[in-house]
Amino acid sequence: MSTTTAPERTKAPLIPPSTHRYAEVIHRLEAGGSMLPDTPENLKQIIGIYKAYAVPMDFYWRDLLYIAERVFLNPLPAFKYFISNEYLDRPNSYAGDQSPLRIWRGTEKAHPELLAFMEWGETRRMPKLLHHLWHDRVNMEFAEACMQAMFWHQGMGGRFNDYLESDAYKANADRAIKAYFKGNPLMLGLYKLFPDMFLEQVRQLSTYANLGLFWEVMAPVFFEMSDIYDEGGFKGVPDAMDFLVNGIFAVAGRPIYHHVFIGGECFEIIPKSEGFTWLYEAALPYVEAVFYRTSPFRGTKSYNAQAGQVPGNQADFHYGILYADVYPVGSAGIPPTLLMQDMLHFLPPYLKEIYKQHRRGEEDELIQLGITFQRSMYNVTSAVIQALRCALLYPLDDTDPKHLQANRAFFEAQMDRFLRPEARLPDIQTQDYR
Amino acid sequence: MTLLLLLFLPVVVACGLPLLPAESPWVRRTALLASLGQLALGLVAWRNPPEDLSLSWLPQLGLRLDLGLDGLSLPLVLLGALITAMAVLATPKAQSRPRLFYALMLGTNVGLMGSFLARNALLFVLAYELILIPTTLLVAIWGGERRAGAAIRFLTYNAVSGLTLLAAVLAFGWLNPGGVDFSFGDLAHHNLTLQQQHWLLALVLVAFGIKLPVVPLHGWQPLTYSQAPTPVAMLLGGVVSKLGAYGLLRFGIQFLPDAWSDWSSWIAAIGAVNAIYGALNAIAQLEMRRLVAYSSLGHMGFLLLALAAATPLSLQGVMAQILAHGLIIALLFCLVGLVDTKTGTTEIPELSGLLNAQRGLPFTMGLMLLALMAAAGVPGQAGFVAELLVFQGSWVAYPIPTLVCLLSSGFTAVYAVRLFNRVGFGRLDNAKANWASTNWGERVPALVLTALVLVGGIWPTFLTGLSEDATAPLALRSSDAVTVIAMAPPTTTSELSA
């Protein structure tokens, strides 16, 4: 026997629909979704690539801190990518039993896949130096390019960059420089002659530390997302985004600092007491510098700055992964080349299976994973946008139309950044973009 | 026997192909085996030169099956067999109506071989005309969107070429006191007056000027080359057009040396115009096949210049250029065909970033870079050797046309760089770049041709060794000074064979 029920009345929207070119995406964000459409394949792709990204990232953050804290001002840092065992075994601060603030379920040690790759590489087991010279290794150059983007752009909010110019910072750096070159009259003489040169190097090393501490958080986040997905935990793209939003809030207040260890003594160039926090001094500048801005990639495409092909204002730069052409001929974005090569080593089997089924299969896996990475970074950016909205504006289920209008204006302002023809936001709306 | 096999092997195979099942892979394989067999026979003939063959055929018409090989024809026989084999290899495996297609390809080959092997002018004309039928059909049936127009234009122009040549050959007999039996030996010993030679040379120039082609008789070439299917374009550009140069060498310089000497300055001037016209038009083209077609037209100007100069060095340059350009143009058409097959277009504005290692056509574009460099005369490749011989050999006779041709050689680099820059570099459009990469089967013909282009560049004897002894007696001037030696007794066939 069947019964007839009256159709459920849909709730009338409190504000009229957006007329923005990306109205569909804006409505999705207002409904708690991501810029990336919620499809099973998108979920599979982004989680798979988070896992592939997390493994080299586990090396990046360790080596960035090693360079910032130990290599420091070595004038010939030829072995800066040859991370010491101490740093390779350095416990993650947010995962593992020894962590001072365990938030994520992973272990504190370097990931086993990373250790295996460092030992065997793509080729065979051989001394570290040979792996390095054969370029059979993790591309730290990618991490350094991200650091340089953060260091160069500056002025992206927060107090970190202002502090680098402060007298307190200069005094701390001065102590460290003098301690590092103690007994080296040549370098001390150079420091006397060109103090700004060394100071600028220390500022850059502080940015190394900043990015290292940022990725120390992100690596276990991505590992855990992969584990949850493998356990059948995520039901859709919004779930994955919400996990990131929650993660951002969980560590938002963690300290960003720069300590240097010289002769067994710790020099606090940026002490924790300055109160620099993970969200405002690392995460947001990182997203702005690396996802949006970076700089014209030094690939095969030339840019003529005098012809206006490069914006005059740094804030208008649009060469990040959200705009990048993933073909490794350059043209935009840091990630297309070196990171793609790094992630290629750690793809989960289900992602490889997807790639086999499309375009040139295994032959152009590198490109397909680059586009997956682009999708996943749109999801991360969505998480950041939602986190900012959450921190600065109103809940999505707010009933005050003025508040919803404020949220709308915020989302529309964010989407305005993707009105440039280079933006890949329209591309990622379809599954055909591979 | 070798000569008969060279000529009749493709005939037999072409007639036998319709007996095979249409879908059988053996259709393609048989055609390939026939062309490779012919190439092997050519190599055998090179190592063991066969005796000339003379069989009575249609005595009422004075037609004899006079076949032979000398230093002028052997390189062309080898080139013809090689390009035919590469053209068969470059044909897609899923070729529609394969039996007819390959039979017509072999039919074209028969016409070419007949022309190169002929030692009798009437037989030469017959074979020359024979090329027209299968080639027209190949263009008309398997050509591009404008294939009907291309086929009609090709047919019209080349029919005029054939008829003009027939008129010239018949006029040889009518005008020569006592007549001739149309054998090459007889034609080389004619007793025509200078004025009669001028008339005949005019006909010969028109006939082979269309085939080469020469401006302003080139109307068929850009359209036909651009509309012909890739293997046919390879044959047309690589061998059929070279028949024009071969004809001018035989009928112009060898049979009518006095008239040739009289008009050579004009011929050199036309060659220079040809070179500049072809190169400038190539620069303006927006479609790859048309660009290659005009490039070929320009290079034919170099041939004409070297023929006009007729010094021992320039004539070596002619033979080297015939071989080098035959290989290079066939390679270029092969590569453009691959680009077309994969991307679905050869329009230059629609293509970019094909050098992309992951989703482009890096192998094809890499070879195309080599081919374009060879066409531009970059050292280390066959084009350089040929152009050096042409320019150095022609300079003593016609310095100004030589300089003009050198200038046009510079323009070659312009359109080569322009083409490669636009098609190879730049951003690959991800939305369009959804094509498979080339497989080894598709790469083989391009690889073989590239290898030979490189061999010709580092071992010049490969280009000139076969013909050196045959071109030297044909020279009308010395290489080191402007000394006309046309009045020397005409060479005989036996001398040529030596």
Interface residues (C-beta under 8 A of the other chain):
Chain A: T300 K301 D325 V326 Y327 P328 V329 S331 R359 R360 E363 D364 L366 I367 I371 D427 Y433
Chain B: G353 L355 N356 A357 Q358 R359 F425 G426 R427 L428 N430 A431 N434 A436 S437
